[in-house]
Amino acid sequence: MREYKNKEARILDRIICNGCGKIIAVKRGMPMEGVFSVCQAWDYLSGKDGETDRFDLCEECYDRMTETFRIPLSRTERTELL
Ligand SMILES: [Zn+2]
């Protein structure tokens, strides 16, 4: 969940993990730790046609969620980090 200092200017204040409630600090618009952010717009082939789901997870909740997958995720390493 994203909280904004100024809703009109969309200045990001902090992110709250939807999974555990942990507060993730934001400085100059950048989260200060890893965040998994979802914005899923469901289309007409789904049961949620026209609805958009948004949530944020901290890295620990992301790991907990992906560890429940029956088929493990694939992870590759980027060679060029900016
Ligand atoms: Zn969390």
PDB file of the backbone (N, CA, C, O) and the ligand in Angstrom, with CONECT records:
HET     ZN  A 101       1
ATOM      1  N   MET A   1       0.854  -1.169   0.000  1.00  0.00           N
ATOM      2  CA  MET A   1       0.000   0.000   0.000  1.00  0.00           C
ATOM      3  C   MET A   1       0.897   1.228   0.000  1.00  0.00           C
ATOM      4  O   MET A   1       1.883   1.296   0.734  1.00  0.00           O
ATOM      5  N   ARG A   2       0.543   2.187  -0.827  1.00  0.00           N
ATOM      6  CA  ARG A   2       1.383   3.373  -0.958  1.00  0.00           C
ATOM      7  C   ARG A   2       0.679   4.577  -0.356  1.00  0.00           C
ATOM      8  O   ARG A   2      -0.495   4.832  -0.627  1.00  0.00           O
ATOM      9  N   GLU A   3       1.413   5.310   0.462  1.00  0.00           N
ATOM     10  CA  GLU A   3       0.868   6.524   1.060  1.00  0.00           C
ATOM     11  C   GLU A   3       1.625   7.715   0.497  1.00  0.00           C
ATOM     12  O   GLU A   3       2.845   7.681   0.336  1.00  0.00           O
ATOM     13  N   TYR A   4       0.879   8.760   0.203  1.00  0.00           N
ATOM     14  CA  TYR A   4       1.465   9.933  -0.437  1.00  0.00           C
ATOM     15  C   TYR A   4       1.385  11.147   0.474  1.00  0.00           C
ATOM     16  O   TYR A   4       0.379  11.362   1.150  1.00  0.00           O
ATOM     17  N   LYS A   5       2.463  11.947   0.487  1.00  0.00           N
ATOM     18  CA  LYS A   5       2.484  13.207   1.245  1.00  0.00           C
ATOM     19  C   LYS A   5       1.485  14.178   0.653  1.00  0.00           C
ATOM     20  O   LYS A   5       0.744  14.855   1.365  1.00  0.00           O
ATOM     21  N   ASN A   6       1.485  14.229  -0.668  1.00  0.00           N
ATOM     22  CA  ASN A   6       0.629  15.156  -1.399  1.00  0.00           C
ATOM     23  C   ASN A   6      -0.025  14.357  -2.518  1.00  0.00           C
ATOM     24  O   ASN A   6       0.615  14.013  -3.512  1.00  0.00           O
ATOM     25  N   LYS A   7      -1.314  14.069  -2.337  1.00  0.00           N
ATOM     26  CA  LYS A   7      -1.992  13.190  -3.288  1.00  0.00           C
ATOM     27  C   LYS A   7      -2.018  13.766  -4.701  1.00  0.00           C
ATOM     28  O   LYS A   7      -1.927  13.018  -5.674  1.00  0.00           O
ATOM     29  N   GLU A   8      -2.145  15.114  -4.825  1.00  0.00           N
ATOM     30  CA  GLU A   8      -2.202  15.705  -6.173  1.00  0.00           C
ATOM     31  C   GLU A   8      -0.849  15.566  -6.876  1.00  0.00           C
ATOM     32  O   GLU A   8      -0.782  15.211  -8.053  1.00  0.00           O
ATOM     33  N   ALA A   9       0.219  15.849  -6.141  1.00  0.00           N
ATOM     34  CA  ALA A   9       1.554  15.791  -6.735  1.00  0.00           C
ATOM     35  C   ALA A   9       2.114  14.371  -6.756  1.00  0.00           C
ATOM     36  O   ALA A   9       3.163  14.119  -7.348  1.00  0.00           O
ATOM     37  N   ARG A  10       1.393  13.425  -6.092  1.00  0.00           N
ATOM     38  CA  ARG A  10       1.816  12.019  -6.049  1.00  0.00           C
ATOM     39  C   ARG A  10       3.245  11.892  -5.494  1.00  0.00           C
ATOM     40  O   ARG A  10       4.074  11.172  -6.051  1.00  0.00           O
ATOM     41  N   ILE A  11       3.518  12.605  -4.384  1.00  0.00           N
ATOM     42  CA  ILE A  11       4.817  12.477  -3.721  1.00  0.00           C
ATOM     43  C   ILE A  11       4.726  11.309  -2.749  1.00  0.00           C
ATOM     44  O   ILE A  11       4.001  11.365  -1.756  1.00  0.00           O
ATOM     45  N   LEU A  12       5.475  10.245  -3.051  1.00  0.00           N
ATOM     46  CA  LEU A  12       5.412   9.025  -2.261  1.00  0.00           C
ATOM     47  C   LEU A  12       6.037   9.256  -0.893  1.00  0.00           C
ATOM     48  O   LEU A  12       7.179   9.706  -0.794  1.00  0.00           O
ATOM     49  N   ASP A  13       5.286   8.947   0.164  1.00  0.00           N
ATOM     50  CA  ASP A  13       5.738   9.158   1.532  1.00  0.00           C
ATOM     51  C   ASP A  13       6.307   7.865   2.107  1.00  0.00           C
ATOM     52  O   ASP A  13       7.423   7.849   2.628  1.00  0.00           O
ATOM     53  N   ARG A  14       5.542   6.789   2.012  1.00  0.00           N
ATOM     54  CA  ARG A  14       6.006   5.498   2.521  1.00  0.00           C
ATOM     55  C   ARG A  14       5.175   4.396   1.892  1.00  0.00           C
ATOM     56  O   ARG A  14       4.105   4.633   1.332  1.00  0.00           O
ATOM     57  N   ILE A  15       5.694   3.192   2.000  1.00  0.00           N
ATOM     58  CA  ILE A  15       5.018   2.003   1.488  1.00  0.00           C
ATOM     59  C   ILE A  15       4.765   1.097   2.681  1.00  0.00           C
ATOM     60  O   ILE A  15       5.648   0.905   3.517  1.00  0.00           O
ATOM     61  N   ILE A  16       3.586   0.551   2.761  1.00  0.00           N
ATOM     62  CA  ILE A  16       3.247  -0.383   3.836  1.00  0.00           C
ATOM     63  C   ILE A  16       3.006  -1.745   3.201  1.00  0.00           C
ATOM     64  O   ILE A  16       2.177  -1.883   2.300  1.00  0.00           O
ATOM     65  N   CYS A  17       3.732  -2.746   3.675  1.00  0.00           N
ATOM     66  CA  CYS A  17       3.570  -4.099   3.148  1.00  0.00           C
ATOM     67  C   CYS A  17       2.152  -4.584   3.434  1.00  0.00           C
ATOM     68  O   CYS A  17       1.706  -4.596   4.581  1.00  0.00           O
ATOM     69  N   ASN A  18       1.453  -4.984   2.374  1.00  0.00           N
ATOM     70  CA  ASN A  18       0.093  -5.492   2.561  1.00  0.00           C
ATOM     71  C   ASN A  18       0.087  -6.844   3.278  1.00  0.00           C
ATOM     72  O   ASN A  18      -0.925  -7.241   3.854  1.00  0.00           O
ATOM     73  N   GLY A  19       1.217  -7.545   3.240  1.00  0.00           N
ATOM     74  CA  GLY A  19       1.268  -8.867   3.854  1.00  0.00           C
ATOM     75  C   GLY A  19       1.420  -8.816   5.361  1.00  0.00           C
ATOM     76  O   GLY A  19       0.732  -9.551   6.069  1.00  0.00           O
ATOM     77  N   CYS A  20       2.311  -7.958   5.877  1.00  0.00           N
ATOM     78  CA  CYS A  20       2.628  -7.970   7.313  1.00  0.00           C
ATOM     79  C   CYS A  20       2.510  -6.602   7.973  1.00  0.00           C
ATOM     80  O   CYS A  20       2.617  -6.507   9.196  1.00  0.00           O
ATOM     81  N   GLY A  21       2.297  -5.553   7.208  1.00  0.00           N
ATOM     82  CA  GLY A  21       2.145  -4.221   7.791  1.00  0.00           C
ATOM     83  C   GLY A  21       3.445  -3.476   8.008  1.00  0.00           C
ATOM     84  O   GLY A  21       3.436  -2.358   8.523  1.00  0.00           O
ATOM     85  N   LYS A  22       4.565  -4.075   7.626  1.00  0.00           N
ATOM     86  CA  LYS A  22       5.860  -3.419   7.783  1.00  0.00           C
ATOM     87  C   LYS A  22       5.900  -2.115   6.976  1.00  0.00           C
ATOM     88  O   LYS A  22       5.420  -2.049   5.845  1.00  0.00           O
ATOM     89  N   ILE A  23       6.482  -1.090   7.585  1.00  0.00           N
ATOM     90  CA  ILE A  23       6.611   0.194   6.912  1.00  0.00           C
ATOM     91  C   ILE A  23       7.956   0.256   6.206  1.00  0.00           C
ATOM     92  O   ILE A  23       9.001   0.016   6.811  1.00  0.00           O
ATOM     93  N   ILE A  24       7.919   0.575   4.944  1.00  0.00           N
ATOM     94  CA  ILE A  24       9.133   0.676   4.139  1.00  0.00           C
ATOM     95  C   ILE A  24       9.367   2.155   3.857  1.00  0.00           C
ATOM     96  O   ILE A  24       8.567   2.826   3.205  1.00  0.00           O
ATOM     97  N   ALA A  25      10.495   2.637   4.374  1.00  0.00           N
ATOM     98  CA  ALA A  25      10.806   4.060   4.220  1.00  0.00           C
ATOM     99  C   ALA A  25      11.059   4.398   2.751  1.00  0.00           C
ATOM    100  O   ALA A  25      11.536   3.570   1.975  1.00  0.00           O
ATOM    101  N   VAL A  26      10.727   5.631   2.396  1.00  0.00           N
ATOM    102  CA  VAL A  26      10.947   6.133   1.040  1.00  0.00           C
ATOM    103  C   VAL A  26      11.731   7.429   1.147  1.00  0.00           C
ATOM    104  O   VAL A  26      11.360   8.325   1.905  1.00  0.00           O
ATOM    105  N   LYS A  27      12.817   7.530   0.389  1.00  0.00           N
ATOM    106  CA  LYS A  27      13.573   8.779   0.343  1.00  0.00           C
ATOM    107  C   LYS A  27      13.699   9.216  -1.105  1.00  0.00           C
ATOM    108  O   LYS A  27      14.091   8.436  -1.972  1.00  0.00           O
ATOM    109  N   ARG A  28      13.363  10.468  -1.353  1.00  0.00           N
ATOM    110  CA  ARG A  28      13.394  11.034  -2.701  1.00  0.00           C
ATOM    111  C   ARG A  28      12.659  10.142  -3.704  1.00  0.00           C
ATOM    112  O   ARG A  28      13.111   9.953  -4.834  1.00  0.00           O
ATOM    113  N   GLY A  29      11.522   9.598  -3.271  1.00  0.00           N
ATOM    114  CA  GLY A  29      10.692   8.796  -4.162  1.00  0.00           C
ATOM    115  C   GLY A  29      11.138   7.360  -4.344  1.00  0.00           C
ATOM    116  O   GLY A  29      10.504   6.595  -5.071  1.00  0.00           O
ATOM    117  N   MET A  30      12.260   6.979  -3.665  1.00  0.00           N
ATOM    118  CA  MET A  30      12.787   5.622  -3.842  1.00  0.00           C
ATOM    119  C   MET A  30      12.622   4.825  -2.551  1.00  0.00           C
ATOM    120  O   MET A  30      13.029   5.286  -1.484  1.00  0.00           O
ATOM    121  N   PRO A  31      12.020   3.616  -2.638  1.00  0.00           N
ATOM    122  CA  PRO A  31      11.960   2.773  -1.450  1.00  0.00           C
ATOM    123  C   PRO A  31      13.356   2.377  -1.013  1.00  0.00           C
ATOM    124  O   PRO A  31      14.223   2.099  -1.841  1.00  0.00           O
ATOM    125  N   MET A  32      13.571   2.352   0.321  1.00  0.00           N
ATOM    126  CA  MET A  32      14.906   2.101   0.866  1.00  0.00           C
ATOM    127  C   MET A  32      15.211   0.613   1.048  1.00  0.00           C
ATOM    128  O   MET A  32      16.237   0.253   1.624  1.00  0.00           O
ATOM    129  N   GLU A  33      14.320  -0.243   0.560  1.00  0.00           N
ATOM    130  CA  GLU A  33      14.606  -1.685   0.529  1.00  0.00           C
ATOM    131  C   GLU A  33      13.761  -2.309  -0.577  1.00  0.00           C
ATOM    132  O   GLU A  33      12.923  -1.646  -1.188  1.00  0.00           O
ATOM    133  N   GLY A  34      13.997  -3.585  -0.819  1.00  0.00           N
ATOM    134  CA  GLY A  34      13.296  -4.271  -1.904  1.00  0.00           C
ATOM    135  C   GLY A  34      11.795  -4.333  -1.670  1.00  0.00           C
ATOM    136  O   GLY A  34      11.346  -4.673  -0.575  1.00  0.00           O
ATOM    137  N   VAL A  35      11.024  -4.008  -2.692  1.00  0.00           N
ATOM    138  CA  VAL A  35       9.559  -4.048  -2.613  1.00  0.00           C
ATOM    139  C   VAL A  35       9.031  -4.739  -3.860  1.00  0.00           C
ATOM    140  O   VAL A  35       9.500  -4.489  -4.970  1.00  0.00           O
ATOM    141  N   PHE A  36       8.055  -5.607  -3.661  1.00  0.00           N
ATOM    142  CA  PHE A  36       7.363  -6.256  -4.770  1.00  0.00           C
ATOM    143  C   PHE A  36       6.041  -5.529  -4.943  1.00  0.00           C
ATOM    144  O   PHE A  36       5.156  -5.638  -4.094  1.00  0.00           O
ATOM    145  N   SER A  37       5.899  -4.788  -6.034  1.00  0.00           N
ATOM    146  CA  SER A  37       4.708  -3.967  -6.262  1.00  0.00           C
ATOM    147  C   SER A  37       3.894  -4.547  -7.409  1.00  0.00           C
ATOM    148  O   SER A  37       4.425  -4.851  -8.478  1.00  0.00           O
ATOM    149  N   VAL A  38       2.604  -4.692  -7.169  1.00  0.00           N
ATOM    150  CA  VAL A  38       1.709  -5.275  -8.163  1.00  0.00           C
ATOM    151  C   VAL A  38       0.625  -4.269  -8.524  1.00  0.00           C
ATOM    152  O   VAL A  38       0.048  -3.617  -7.654  1.00  0.00           O
ATOM    153  N   CYS A  39       0.359  -4.156  -9.819  1.00  0.00           N
ATOM    154  CA  CYS A  39      -0.802  -3.413 -10.318  1.00  0.00           C
ATOM    155  C   CYS A  39      -1.389  -4.287 -11.409  1.00  0.00           C
ATOM    156  O   CYS A  39      -0.940  -4.260 -12.554  1.00  0.00           O
ATOM    157  N   GLN A  40      -2.397  -5.063 -11.040  1.00  0.00           N
ATOM    158  CA  GLN A  40      -2.973  -6.050 -11.956  1.00  0.00           C
ATOM    159  C   GLN A  40      -4.327  -5.564 -12.454  1.00  0.00           C
ATOM    160  O   GLN A  40      -5.286  -5.475 -11.687  1.00  0.00           O
ATOM    161  N   ALA A  41      -4.398  -5.249 -13.755  1.00  0.00           N
ATOM    162  CA  ALA A  41      -5.666  -4.860 -14.377  1.00  0.00           C
ATOM    163  C   ALA A  41      -6.288  -6.109 -14.988  1.00  0.00           C
ATOM    164  O   ALA A  41      -5.768  -6.674 -15.950  1.00  0.00           O
ATOM    165  N   TRP A  42      -7.395  -6.525 -14.417  1.00  0.00           N
ATOM    166  CA  TRP A  42      -8.068  -7.744 -14.893  1.00  0.00           C
ATOM    167  C   TRP A  42      -8.887  -7.434 -16.136  1.00  0.00           C
ATOM    168  O   TRP A  42      -9.505  -6.375 -16.236  1.00  0.00           O
ATOM    169  N   ASP A  43      -8.887  -8.352 -17.067  1.00  0.00           N
ATOM    170  CA  ASP A  43      -9.629  -8.131 -18.312  1.00  0.00           C
ATOM    171  C   ASP A  43     -10.872  -9.013 -18.388  1.00  0.00           C
ATOM    172  O   ASP A  43     -11.230  -9.694 -17.427  1.00  0.00           O
ATOM    173  N   TYR A  44     -11.515  -8.986 -19.539  1.00  0.00           N
ATOM    174  CA  TYR A  44     -12.822  -9.642 -19.693  1.00  0.00           C
ATOM    175  C   TYR A  44     -12.766 -11.158 -19.611  1.00  0.00           C
ATOM    176  O   TYR A  44     -13.803 -11.798 -19.432  1.00  0.00           O
ATOM    177  N   LEU A  45     -11.591 -11.747 -19.736  1.00  0.00           N
ATOM    178  CA  LEU A  45     -11.491 -13.209 -19.632  1.00  0.00           C
ATOM    179  C   LEU A  45     -11.405 -13.669 -18.178  1.00  0.00           C
ATOM    180  O   LEU A  45     -11.417 -14.870 -17.908  1.00  0.00           O
ATOM    181  N   SER A  46     -11.318 -12.735 -17.251  1.00  0.00           N
ATOM    182  CA  SER A  46     -11.234 -13.086 -15.835  1.00  0.00           C
ATOM    183  C   SER A  46     -12.591 -12.894 -15.171  1.00  0.00           C
ATOM    184  O   SER A  46     -13.532 -12.383 -15.778  1.00  0.00           O
ATOM    185  N   GLY A  47     -12.668 -13.308 -13.932  1.00  0.00           N
ATOM    186  CA  GLY A  47     -13.875 -13.075 -13.146  1.00  0.00           C
ATOM    187  C   GLY A  47     -13.892 -11.698 -12.500  1.00  0.00           C
ATOM    188  O   GLY A  47     -14.821 -11.376 -11.760  1.00  0.00           O
ATOM    189  N   LYS A  48     -12.871 -10.875 -12.771  1.00  0.00           N
ATOM    190  CA  LYS A  48     -12.757  -9.541 -12.167  1.00  0.00           C
ATOM    191  C   LYS A  48     -12.673  -8.478 -13.258  1.00  0.00           C
ATOM    192  O   LYS A  48     -11.988  -7.468 -13.095  1.00  0.00           O
ATOM    193  N   ASP A  49     -13.361  -8.703 -14.354  1.00  0.00           N
ATOM    194  CA  ASP A  49     -13.298  -7.817 -15.510  1.00  0.00           C
ATOM    195  C   ASP A  49     -13.452  -6.344 -15.118  1.00  0.00           C
ATOM    196  O   ASP A  49     -14.415  -5.961 -14.454  1.00  0.00           O
ATOM    197  N   GLY A  50     -12.491  -5.537 -15.538  1.00  0.00           N
ATOM    198  CA  GLY A  50     -12.557  -4.097 -15.298  1.00  0.00           C
ATOM    199  C   GLY A  50     -12.025  -3.675 -13.941  1.00  0.00           C
ATOM    200  O   GLY A  50     -11.992  -2.481 -13.643  1.00  0.00           O
ATOM    201  N   GLU A  51     -11.611  -4.616 -13.115  1.00  0.00           N
ATOM    202  CA  GLU A  51     -11.105  -4.267 -11.789  1.00  0.00           C
ATOM    203  C   GLU A  51      -9.578  -4.269 -11.807  1.00  0.00           C
ATOM    204  O   GLU A  51      -8.954  -5.038 -12.537  1.00  0.00           O
ATOM    205  N   THR A  52      -8.990  -3.398 -10.993  1.00  0.00           N
ATOM    206  CA  THR A  52      -7.533  -3.327 -10.878  1.00  0.00           C
ATOM    207  C   THR A  52      -7.140  -3.556  -9.429  1.00  0.00           C
ATOM    208  O   THR A  52      -7.630  -2.876  -8.527  1.00  0.00           O
ATOM    209  N   ASP A  53      -6.259  -4.509  -9.214  1.00  0.00           N
ATOM    210  CA  ASP A  53      -5.755  -4.825  -7.874  1.00  0.00           C
ATOM    211  C   ASP A  53      -4.361  -4.243  -7.723  1.00  0.00           C
ATOM    212  O   ASP A  53      -3.528  -4.361  -8.621  1.00  0.00           O
ATOM    213  N   ARG A  54      -4.112  -3.607  -6.569  1.00  0.00           N
ATOM    214  CA  ARG A  54      -2.778  -3.067  -6.270  1.00  0.00           C
ATOM    215  C   ARG A  54      -2.355  -3.526  -4.886  1.00  0.00           C
ATOM    216  O   ARG A  54      -3.147  -3.494  -3.944  1.00  0.00           O
ATOM    217  N   PHE A  55      -1.117  -3.949  -4.768  1.00  0.00           N
ATOM    218  CA  PHE A  55      -0.563  -4.217  -3.446  1.00  0.00           C
ATOM    219  C   PHE A  55       0.953  -4.206  -3.504  1.00  0.00           C
ATOM    220  O   PHE A  55       1.559  -4.318  -4.569  1.00  0.00           O
ATOM    221  N   ASP A  56       1.547  -4.066  -2.323  1.00  0.00           N
ATOM    222  CA  ASP A  56       3.002  -4.067  -2.186  1.00  0.00           C
ATOM    223  C   ASP A  56       3.365  -5.076  -1.106  1.00  0.00           C
ATOM    224  O   ASP A  56       2.683  -5.187  -0.087  1.00  0.00           O
ATOM    225  N   LEU A  57       4.445  -5.807  -1.342  1.00  0.00           N
ATOM    226  CA  LEU A  57       4.945  -6.756  -0.357  1.00  0.00           C
ATOM    227  C   LEU A  57       6.406  -6.465  -0.067  1.00  0.00           C
ATOM    228  O   LEU A  57       7.172  -6.114  -0.964  1.00  0.00           O
ATOM    229  N   CYS A  58       6.788  -6.617   1.214  1.00  0.00           N
ATOM    230  CA  CYS A  58       8.199  -6.518   1.559  1.00  0.00           C
ATOM    231  C   CYS A  58       8.907  -7.786   1.044  1.00  0.00           C
ATOM    232  O   CYS A  58       8.255  -8.748   0.635  1.00  0.00           O
ATOM    233  N   GLU A  59      10.207  -7.769   1.070  1.00  0.00           N
ATOM    234  CA  GLU A  59      10.954  -8.896   0.510  1.00  0.00           C
ATOM    235  C   GLU A  59      10.675 -10.197   1.275  1.00  0.00           C
ATOM    236  O   GLU A  59      10.622 -11.269   0.673  1.00  0.00           O
ATOM    237  N   GLU A  60      10.498 -10.103   2.608  1.00  0.00           N
ATOM    238  CA  GLU A  60      10.225 -11.303   3.397  1.00  0.00           C
ATOM    239  C   GLU A  60       8.875 -11.915   3.007  1.00  0.00           C
ATOM    240  O   GLU A  60       8.766 -13.133   2.869  1.00  0.00           O
ATOM    241  N   CYS A  61       7.851 -11.080   2.828  1.00  0.00           N
ATOM    242  CA  CYS A  61       6.529 -11.598   2.439  1.00  0.00           C
ATOM    243  C   CYS A  61       6.573 -12.140   1.014  1.00  0.00           C
ATOM    244  O   CYS A  61       5.916 -13.135   0.706  1.00  0.00           O
ATOM    245  N   TYR A  62       7.339 -11.494   0.152  1.00  0.00           N
ATOM    246  CA  TYR A  62       7.520 -12.008  -1.213  1.00  0.00           C
ATOM    247  C   TYR A  62       8.130 -13.401  -1.177  1.00  0.00           C
ATOM    248  O   TYR A  62       7.671 -14.308  -1.871  1.00  0.00           O
ATOM    249  N   ASP A  63       9.183 -13.565  -0.352  1.00  0.00           N
ATOM    250  CA  ASP A  63       9.836 -14.876  -0.259  1.00  0.00           C
ATOM    251  C   ASP A  63       8.868 -15.918   0.289  1.00  0.00           C
ATOM    252  O   ASP A  63       8.818 -17.048  -0.198  1.00  0.00           O
ATOM    253  N   ARG A  64       8.093 -15.527   1.314  1.00  0.00           N
ATOM    254  CA  ARG A  64       7.113 -16.469   1.894  1.00  0.00           C
ATOM    255  C   ARG A  64       6.094 -16.895   0.846  1.00  0.00           C
ATOM    256  O   ARG A  64       5.735 -18.070   0.762  1.00  0.00           O
ATOM    257  N   MET A  65       5.626 -15.932   0.040  1.00  0.00           N
ATOM    258  CA  MET A  65       4.619 -16.243  -0.982  1.00  0.00           C
ATOM    259  C   MET A  65       5.203 -17.147  -2.064  1.00  0.00           C
ATOM    260  O   MET A  65       4.583 -18.140  -2.444  1.00  0.00           O
ATOM    261  N   THR A  66       6.384 -16.808  -2.559  1.00  0.00           N
ATOM    262  CA  THR A  66       6.933 -17.582  -3.677  1.00  0.00           C
ATOM    263  C   THR A  66       7.388 -18.970  -3.225  1.00  0.00           C
ATOM    264  O   THR A  66       7.439 -19.895  -4.035  1.00  0.00           O
ATOM    265  N   GLU A  67       7.720 -19.126  -1.931  1.00  0.00           N
ATOM    266  CA  GLU A  67       8.102 -20.449  -1.435  1.00  0.00           C
ATOM    267  C   GLU A  67       6.920 -21.419  -1.424  1.00  0.00           C
ATOM    268  O   GLU A  67       7.120 -22.630  -1.333  1.00  0.00           O
ATOM    269  N   THR A  68       5.686 -20.900  -1.515  1.00  0.00           N
ATOM    270  CA  THR A  68       4.510 -21.775  -1.543  1.00  0.00           C
ATOM    271  C   THR A  68       4.209 -22.281  -2.951  1.00  0.00           C
ATOM    272  O   THR A  68       3.342 -23.138  -3.126  1.00  0.00           O
ATOM    273  N   PHE A  69       4.916 -21.761  -3.959  1.00  0.00           N
ATOM    274  CA  PHE A  69       4.654 -22.187  -5.335  1.00  0.00           C
ATOM    275  C   PHE A  69       4.944 -23.679  -5.495  1.00  0.00           C
ATOM    276  O   PHE A  69       5.950 -24.175  -4.987  1.00  0.00           O
ATOM    277  N   ARG A  70       4.086 -24.377  -6.183  1.00  0.00           N
ATOM    278  CA  ARG A  70       4.321 -25.793  -6.466  1.00  0.00           C
ATOM    279  C   ARG A  70       5.520 -25.943  -7.405  1.00  0.00           C
ATOM    280  O   ARG A  70       6.333 -26.857  -7.258  1.00  0.00           O
ATOM    281  N   ILE A  71       5.611 -25.034  -8.365  1.00  0.00           N
ATOM    282  CA  ILE A  71       6.752 -25.011  -9.285  1.00  0.00           C
ATOM    283  C   ILE A  71       7.597 -23.797  -8.907  1.00  0.00           C
ATOM    284  O   ILE A  71       7.105 -22.670  -8.964  1.00  0.00           O
ATOM    285  N   PRO A  72       8.834 -23.999  -8.530  1.00  0.00           N
ATOM    286  CA  PRO A  72       9.657 -22.868  -8.085  1.00  0.00           C
ATOM    287  C   PRO A  72       9.810 -21.796  -9.161  1.00  0.00           C
ATOM    288  O   PRO A  72       9.837 -22.099 -10.354  1.00  0.00           O
ATOM    289  N   LEU A  73       9.908 -20.557  -8.731  1.00  0.00           N
ATOM    290  CA  LEU A  73      10.136 -19.480  -9.690  1.00  0.00           C
ATOM    291  C   LEU A  73      11.521 -19.632 -10.307  1.00  0.00           C
ATOM    292  O   LEU A  73      12.376 -20.343  -9.778  1.00  0.00           O
ATOM    293  N   SER A  74      11.727 -18.967 -11.411  1.00  0.00           N
ATOM    294  CA  SER A  74      13.072 -18.956 -11.979  1.00  0.00           C
ATOM    295  C   SER A  74      13.712 -17.629 -11.622  1.00  0.00           C
ATOM    296  O   SER A  74      13.049 -16.591 -11.643  1.00  0.00           O
ATOM    297  N   ARG A  75      14.980 -17.653 -11.299  1.00  0.00           N
ATOM    298  CA  ARG A  75      15.687 -16.434 -10.912  1.00  0.00           C
ATOM    299  C   ARG A  75      16.988 -16.391 -11.692  1.00  0.00           C
ATOM    300  O   ARG A  75      17.763 -17.347 -11.696  1.00  0.00           O
ATOM    301  N   THR A  76      17.208 -15.284 -12.341  1.00  0.00           N
ATOM    302  CA  THR A  76      18.458 -15.102 -13.083  1.00  0.00           C
ATOM    303  C   THR A  76      19.165 -13.884 -12.510  1.00  0.00           C
ATOM    304  O   THR A  76      18.554 -13.053 -11.837  1.00  0.00           O
ATOM    305  N   GLU A  77      20.412 -13.793 -12.776  1.00  0.00           N
ATOM    306  CA  GLU A  77      21.204 -12.683 -12.265  1.00  0.00           C
ATOM    307  C   GLU A  77      21.465 -11.700 -13.395  1.00  0.00           C
ATOM    308  O   GLU A  77      21.895 -12.070 -14.488  1.00  0.00           O
ATOM    309  N   ARG A  78      21.192 -10.447 -13.098  1.00  0.00           N
ATOM    310  CA  ARG A  78      21.497  -9.413 -14.089  1.00  0.00           C
ATOM    311  C   ARG A  78      22.988  -9.124 -14.050  1.00  0.00           C
ATOM    312  O   ARG A  78      23.597  -9.050 -12.983  1.00  0.00           O
ATOM    313  N   THR A  79      23.550  -8.966 -15.209  1.00  0.00           N
ATOM    314  CA  THR A  79      24.992  -8.717 -15.245  1.00  0.00           C
ATOM    315  C   THR A  79      25.313  -7.229 -15.230  1.00  0.00           C
ATOM    316  O   THR A  79      26.400  -6.828 -14.816  1.00  0.00           O
ATOM    317  N   GLU A  80      24.358  -6.404 -15.686  1.00  0.00           N
ATOM    318  CA  GLU A  80      24.594  -4.960 -15.694  1.00  0.00           C
ATOM    319  C   GLU A  80      23.646  -4.298 -14.716  1.00  0.00           C
ATOM    320  O   GLU A  80      22.457  -4.156 -15.002  1.00  0.00           O
ATOM    321  N   LEU A  81      24.153  -3.896 -13.578  1.00  0.00           N
ATOM    322  CA  LEU A  81      23.332  -3.199 -12.595  1.00  0.00           C
ATOM    323  C   LEU A  81      23.646  -1.718 -12.683  1.00  0.00           C
ATOM    324  O   LEU A  81      24.810  -1.318 -12.701  1.00  0.00           O
ATOM    325  N   LEU A  82      22.596  -0.907 -12.738  1.00  0.00           N
ATOM    326  CA  LEU A  82      22.798   0.545 -12.854  1.00  0.00           C
ATOM    327  C   LEU A  82      22.921   1.163 -11.493  1.00  0.00           C
ATOM    328  O   LEU A  82      23.095   2.376 -11.380  1.00  0.00           O
TER     329      LEU A  82
HETATM  330 ZN    ZN A 101       5.714  -7.973   4.656  1.00  0.00          ZN2+
END
